[in-house]
Amino acid sequence: MGRGLLIALEGIDGSGTTTLIRGLAAQLGAQAVHATREPSDGPVGRLLRDMLAGQHQPVDNTTLGLLFAADRADHVQREVEPALASGKLVLSDRWYHSSLAYQGDGPARAWVRQLNRHAPAPDLTLFVEVSPQVAAERRAGRGEEPELFDALETQTRVADGYRQVIAELQAEGERITIINGAQTQEQVLAAAMAALAELGVAIP
């Protein structure tokens, strides 16, 4: 059995990455896929989820950047690396691109990159792109309590950050496919499956 592949799914809150992971897992088969997320379900990840839900206030980007990097390191050694070693296709709902976009404003981006220098680069990142306005409508439709970064102004800033991060990482050779998230769920899934096929993933 060969080593598995790491696929990261990225996008602003409400872009549809979680829905896409479910669709990919269903298409590819549960035996072949290990679906996971960040913040992870580990102890640091649970703390981060509390913070994002508005607990433990106030919290600044320095604290969040450190905690996300710590959670990612734990996530890799505890869950991601064992799944890759067993030959699984690991689908992670968010990776270090989120930290760079959310906590990496301006000069802070180099610091966030340094914090995450030991996190493995994905074999492929699928960036699901939607406008901040569309994402806000989707989040509102869920009927959930707003989270720390849900303000439209913040999501607009983060969307700009993602565009910068993607351009920088693509220029360095990282494989990132941008998918139009305003399409139907079926079209988004088809675009993601095409990108996986191009990577060499066996499609059932």
C-alpha positions in Angstrom: 0.0 0.0 0.0 1.4 3.4 -1.0 1.4 6.6 0.9 -1.8 8.6 0.8 -2.3 12.1 -0.4 -3.2 15.2 1.6 -6.0 17.4 0.1 -6.8 20.7 1.8 -10.1 22.5 1.2 -10.1 26.2 1.8 -12.4 29.2 1.5 -14.0 31.9 3.6 -16.6 31.0 6.1 -19.7 29.9 4.2 -17.9 29.0 1.0 -19.1 25.3 1.2 -15.9 23.4 2.1 -17.6 21.2 4.6 -20.4 20.3 2.2 -17.8 19.6 -0.5 -15.8 17.2 1.8 -19.0 15.2 2.5 -19.6 15.0 -1.3 -16.1 13.9 -2.0 -16.1 11.3 0.7 -19.4 9.9 -0.6 -18.1 9.7 -4.2 -14.7 8.2 -3.3 -15.8 5.8 -0.7 -15.4 5.8 3.0 -12.6 3.1 2.9 -10.4 5.3 0.8 -10.9 8.6 2.5 -10.1 10.1 5.9 -12.0 13.3 6.4 -10.9 15.8 9.1 -11.0 19.4 9.9 -9.3 22.4 11.6 -9.6 23.4 14.3 -9.2 19.7 15.0 -11.1 17.6 17.5 -8.0 17.5 19.7 -7.6 19.5 23.0 -6.2 22.6 21.4 -8.7 22.5 18.6 -11.6 22.3 21.1 -10.2 25.4 22.8 -10.1 27.2 19.5 -13.7 26.3 18.7 -14.7 27.8 22.1 -12.8 31.0 21.2 -14.4 31.2 17.7 -17.8 30.8 19.3 -17.1 33.9 21.4 -15.9 32.4 24.6 -12.6 33.4 26.3 -12.8 37.0 25.1 -10.9 39.1 24.3 -8.5 37.2 22.0 -6.0 38.6 19.6 -4.5 37.4 16.3 -1.2 36.6 18.0 -2.8 34.2 20.4 -4.9 32.7 17.7 -1.9 32.3 15.4 0.0 30.4 18.0 -2.9 28.2 19.0 -3.8 27.3 15.4 -0.1 26.4 14.7 -0.1 24.2 17.9 -3.4 22.5 16.9 -2.0 21.9 13.4 1.1 20.3 14.8 -0.9 18.1 17.0 -3.4 17.3 14.2 -0.5 16.2 11.9 1.1 13.8 14.4 -2.0 12.5 15.9 -4.3 12.1 13.0 -3.1 13.2 9.6 0.3 11.5 9.4 -1.1 8.0 10.5 -3.9 8.3 7.9 -1.4 9.2 5.1 0.9 6.4 6.2 -1.9 3.9 5.9 -2.6 5.0 2.3 -5.7 7.1 2.9 -6.7 10.2 0.9 -6.8 12.8 3.7 -9.4 15.6 3.1 -8.8 18.4 5.6 -11.4 21.2 6.0 -8.8 24.0 6.3 -5.0 23.9 6.6 -2.3 26.5 7.0 -3.8 28.7 4.2 -6.5 29.7 6.7 -3.9 30.9 9.3 -2.1 32.9 6.6 -5.4 34.5 5.4 -7.0 35.1 8.9 -4.0 35.9 11.1 -1.4 36.8 8.5 -2.2 40.5 7.7 0.8 42.4 6.3 4.1 41.8 8.1 2.4 39.1 10.3 2.2 36.7 7.4 6.0 35.8 7.5 5.6 35.1 11.2 2.6 32.8 10.6 4.5 31.0 7.9 7.4 30.4 10.3 5.0 29.1 12.9 3.7 26.6 10.4 7.0 25.6 8.7 6.7 22.0 9.9 3.2 21.5 8.6 3.3 19.4 5.3 2.3 21.1 2.1 -0.9 19.5 0.7 -0.6 17.6 -2.5 -3.5 19.7 -3.7 -5.5 22.5 -2.2 -9.0 23.2 -3.5 -10.0 26.8 -2.8 -13.8 27.3 -3.0 -14.2 30.9 -3.9 -17.4 32.8 -3.2 -18.1 36.5 -2.6 -18.2 37.6 1.1 -21.8 38.7 0.5 -22.9 35.2 -0.8 -21.0 33.5 2.1 -22.8 35.8 4.6 -26.2 34.9 3.2 -25.3 31.2 3.5 -24.2 31.6 7.1 -27.3 33.5 8.0 -29.4 30.7 6.4 -27.9 28.2 8.8 -29.5 30.0 11.8 -26.4 29.6 13.9 -24.9 32.1 16.4 -22.4 34.4 14.7 -18.7 33.5 15.2 -15.6 35.6 15.9 -14.8 36.3 12.2 -18.3 36.4 10.7 -18.6 40.2 10.3 -18.8 41.1 6.6 -15.9 43.6 6.9 -13.7 40.9 8.4 -14.7 38.3 5.7 -13.9 40.8 3.0 -10.5 41.3 4.5 -9.9 37.6 4.7 -11.0 37.0 1.1 -8.4 39.6 0.0 -5.9 37.8 2.2 -6.7 34.4 0.6 -6.1 35.9 -2.9 -2.7 37.1 -1.8 -1.8 33.9 -0.1 -2.9 31.8 -3.1 -0.8 33.9 -5.5 2.2 33.7 -3.3 2.0 29.9 -2.8 1.2 29.2 -6.5 4.3 31.2 -7.5 6.3 28.9 -5.2 5.0 25.8 -6.9 2.2 24.8 -4.6 -0.7 23.1 -6.4 -3.9 25.1 -5.8 -7.1 24.8 -7.8 -9.7 27.6 -7.5 -13.3 26.4 -7.8 -16.2 28.8 -8.4 -18.3 28.2 -5.2 -21.3 30.1 -6.6 -22.1 27.1 -8.8 -24.5 24.4 -7.7 -23.2 21.8 -5.3 -23.2 19.2 -8.1 -21.0 21.5 -10.3 -18.6 22.3 -7.4 -18.3 18.6 -6.7 -17.6 17.8 -10.3 -14.9 20.4 -10.5 -13.3 19.0 -7.4 -13.4 15.5 -8.7 -11.8 16.7 -12.0 -9.0 18.3 -10.0 -8.4 15.0 -8.1 -8.4 13.0 -11.3 -5.8 15.4 -12.8 -3.7 14.7 -9.6 -3.9 11.0 -10.3 -6.5 10.0 -7.8 -8.4 6.9 -8.9 -12.0 7.8 -9.4 -14.6 5.1 -8.8 
